[in-house]
Amino acid sequence: MTPDLAHAFGLAAGPDAARNVFAYAHAGLAVTVGSLLTTASVYDLPNMRSRRVWTDDAAAYPTGNFKRLDRNRYYETVIEGRRPFSSTTIEEIATVFFDHEKIRALGFESNMNLPAIVDGAVIGTINLLHRRGHYTAARVATAMAWQPVATLAFLLLARGGSETATFHGSDAQPLGGVTEG
């Protein structure tokens, strides 16, 4: 499955555009590269944190919560380098994410973060978790085809201008504003 940009822009022109374009990106990534837990985040770089705007596991990772952002290899790769970040072992994850023990406890040891980039800056990421060894270079390359759709979804979300916007629309979990880490 490859993205149909005409379809994505058609969704963008309709009601609930951000939610529908994001749902299309999420479904496409699920089919092409797989994910056992997916979240999406936007970034507050002046305060070195990200805010979760979508989740498919609200018990583990609710929307609205902030996650601290550390200057490390993830930051250099995704935020400064504007490239996807992936790892295939929990040991690699542990070098960049403070919540690595939680990730492992949930049964995951491989991750990928696909950045949405506008005007040279990362405005959001789709974050995927899977079993050990899953997010190989080939899967990351396949996921890159969905980057334009992800970027469109984040642009539509930002267009709403709300600091508390999520891709869940009316189905959103309450925004707790809790900072993790």
SULMOPE-V85460 format. One record per run of one state. SS is the DSSP state (H for helix, E for strand, C for the rest). FROM is the first residue (numbers start at 1). TO is the last residue. Records with the same first field share a line. If there is no record, write none. Layout:
SS=FROM-TO  FROM-TO
This chain:
C=1-4  13-16  33-36  48-48  56-65  69-72  81-84  88-89  95-99  106-109  119-120  131-136  160-168  172-178  181-181
H=5-12  17-32  45-47  73-80  90-94  100-105  137-159  169-171
E=37-44  49-55  66-68  85-87  110-118  121-130  179-180
